[in-house]
Amino acid sequence: MTTVAGLRASKAWAGVDRELDAWAASGVPASLWIRDDDAVAATPALSRLAALSRESAVPVCVAVIPNLLEPTLASALDLWPEASVVQHGFAHVSHSAAGEKKAEFSEPGAPSARRRELTLGKNKLRETFASRFVPMLVPPWNRINDDWRPVLPQLGYSMISTFKPRQNDVDGSWVQAVNCHVDIVDWRGTRGFIGIEPALESLTAHLRNRRLKAVDEGEPTGILTHHLVHDEACWAFLEVLFHQLGEDSRVEWLPVSRLDS
């Protein structure tokens, strides 16, 4: 079993330390952020994530599915000041054609039915969470048809978040992309913790590529979590990550409200 003690002792942290030292030597802290997907209600798992966040003062961006939202979530987040709310699609239902990868916003032309759903969901989250809501769209399954590029700003979104390093938007027609780069869940295998080495190697690789300008250096390195499916190894990793880097002077943890600055 993966334990907190074992994760802390992992040699993989040496690579993280070397990379953070390189950032410190450049005079710029390494910016990180956390996005947690699929929130709909108050659950023991959400409380566990909130406790880790509060103890370390690490802000977490909670991606909420509007059409599945339950009243208990607002009460739970009232006790978690470090958390912000963004929009995780509308109903987390795929509209892809048979045989295609799942995506809620896969249809060409950004159809009006889907636009109405997005607006309905956005208004619901703004009404429920007030200033805690930030108009970032997180497409379910991290996929969205490119036809949405000129549409999202018209619908009031300022950011979008998927997965993998963002590509520069040369014509400025899309909202700012702020993606995640480290997924702690092994979706294609055990559906549990991906492992300390893969997790920290992904973290180190994106930080290094930013520093060397192999990817967009201005995009904060994003860590993706899914509190509802975490096994004990996932929780142990988050406890160690928050403890190791929560107050590290070489690191700057960004709330979602600062991601597009």
N, C-alpha and C positions, 0 to 999 in steps of 0.2 A: 504493500500500500504506500502511496505517495504521502509523506508526512511533511509538516511545516519544517521540522528540523532537517529533513533530507533535502527539501527544496532550498533552504537557506545555505546548505553546504555545497550545493551544486557548483561545479567548476564553470558552468555556463555564465555565472555572474561575472567572471573575470573579463569576458568580452564586453559585457555591458559597461563595466567600470572603465575599461580602456577607452571605449567610445565616449563616455560621458566626460572623461578627463580631456579628451580631444576637443569636445565642445567647450569645456571650461577654459581651455587654453586659448580658444578663439574669442573669448570674452562674451559669448552668447549662451544662455541656458538652453538646454534641449527641451523644446515644448512638447508636451504630451497631453492627450485627452482620452476619456473613456466614454464609449457609447454602449448602453445596455438596451437590447431590443426586446420587444414583445410584451411590454408591461400593459396590464389591463385591470389589475385589482391588487388590493393588499394581500400579500402572501407571506408565509414564514421566510421564503427565499428572498423576497424583496426586503424584508426587515433585516435579514442577514447582510445583504449588500449595503443597506443604509448604515448599519452599525460599523462596518469596515470603513465606509466613506467618512462618517463623522469622526471616528477615532483618529484618522490620519489627515483629516481636512482635505481629502482629495475630492474634487467635484466630479459628479457623474451626470452624464446626459441620458435621461430616460426616454426612450422612444416608445410612445404610446399608440396603440391601435384604437382609433376613435370609435369605430362601430362596435367594439367589444368592451368599451370602457365601463367600469363599474364604479359606483359612488365611493367605495372604500378606498380607491386609489388616491383621491384628493386628500382624504384624511391622513393617509399614510405619508404622503409627501409633505404635508404640513409639518411633520416631525423631522423632516430631512432638508434643512436649509441649503445644503451643498448641491442639491439636485435641481436640474432644469428639465423642462419637458419639450420634446420635439414630436413631430408627427410621423408615425410609422404606417404610411399608406392610409387606407380607409378601413377595409375589412380583412386584410391579409388573405385575399382570395385570388387565385391565379386566373387570368383571362387569356393565357397563352393557348395557341392551337395545339391540338393533339400531337405529341411527339416532341414538342419544344420545351425548353427549360421554363420552369415556373416563373411568372412575373405578373404582378397586378396591373402594371402599366406597360403591357407588351404590344397593345394594338396600335397600328399605324394611324397617324392623323390626330392623335390625342383627342379621342371622341368626347363629345359633350357630356355623355353620361358619366364618364370618369372624371371630367372636370367638375361636375356638380358634386360628386362624391368627395373629391378633395376639398372643395370649398366648405361643404357641410362639415367634414371632419375638422378642418382648421378652425372654423368658427366654434365648434363644440369644445375643442381644447382651449381656445382662448377664453371662452366663457367660464370654463371649469377652473383653469389654472392661472388666469389673469397674467400678471407680469412674469410669472415663471415660464410661460410658454414662449418659445423662440421659433419663428417661422422657418424651420429647416424641415425639408422632406427627406425621410429615410424610406426609399422604396423597398417593400418586402422582397426578400431574396437578393437584395442589392442589385436589382436590374430594372431598367426603364428604357423605353424606346426613345431614340434620339429626336423624334418629332416633338417631344416635350420641351426641347431646349428653349424655344422662344415663348412657350406658353407659361412656364412656371413663374417668371417675373410678373406676368399679367395677373396671375392668381394670388400674388402677394407673398411669394416665398423669396427669402434672401439667401438661402443656402440649400444644398443637397448633399447627402452623404451616402456613398455606396462603399465599395471595397477595392483596394489596390491604389497605388499612387495616382493622383489626379493628372489629367492632361491639361495643358494650358489651353484656355478658350481664346483663340486668336481674334475672333470677331466680337467678343464681348456680349454674345447674344444669350448666354446662359447664366443662371445664378452661380454664385461661388460654390465650388465643390470642396468639401472638407471630408475626406474619406478615412476609413479605418484600414489598418495594415497588419494587425496582429489579431487573429481569431483564436481564442483559447480552447475552442471546442473542435474535436476531430469528427466533423460531420460525415466524412466519407469512410470512416473506420469504426471506432468503438463508440462514437457519439459521446465520449467522455472527454477528459482533459487531454489536450493534444501532446502534452509532455513538456518538461521544463526546457530541454534543449531546443526543440522546434519553436517554442514560444519566445524564448530569449534571443534565439538566432534571428527570428523575424523582426523583433524589436531592434536589435543591434543593426541589422542590415538596412532597415529604412532610415535609421538615424545616420548611419555612415553615408548612405547614398544622398541624403539631404546635404550633409556637410560637404561632400565632394561635388555637389551640384549635378549628380547623375539623375536626380528627380527634382521636382519643385521644392526648393529649400524652405519656402515659406509655408508649406503645408505641415501642420503639427502632426506628429506621429500618433495614430489612433489605435486604441485597444478595444476590441469588440467582445462583449460578454452577452450571455443570455441566461439571466438568473434562474428562469424556470426549469432549465435542463442541466444545471451544473451538478456534477458529481462531487464527492468530497475532495478529490484531487484538484478540481477547479477552484473550490473554495480555499483550499490550502495555498494554492498559487497566488490568488488574489490577496490573501492575508500577508504573504511574504512580500509580494510586489508593493503593496501599500506601505508596509513597514520599511522596506528597503529604500524606496524612492519617494515616499510621502513627504519627507522633510529634507530631502537631498538638495543642497544649494546649487547643484549642477542642473537641476530639473525645474521646469516651470509647468505645473499642472493648470491647464486652461479650462475655464467654464465655457459652455457652448456660446455664451453671449460675446465672447472675445475671439471666436474662431474666424470670423470674417474680417477682422481688423488688419 
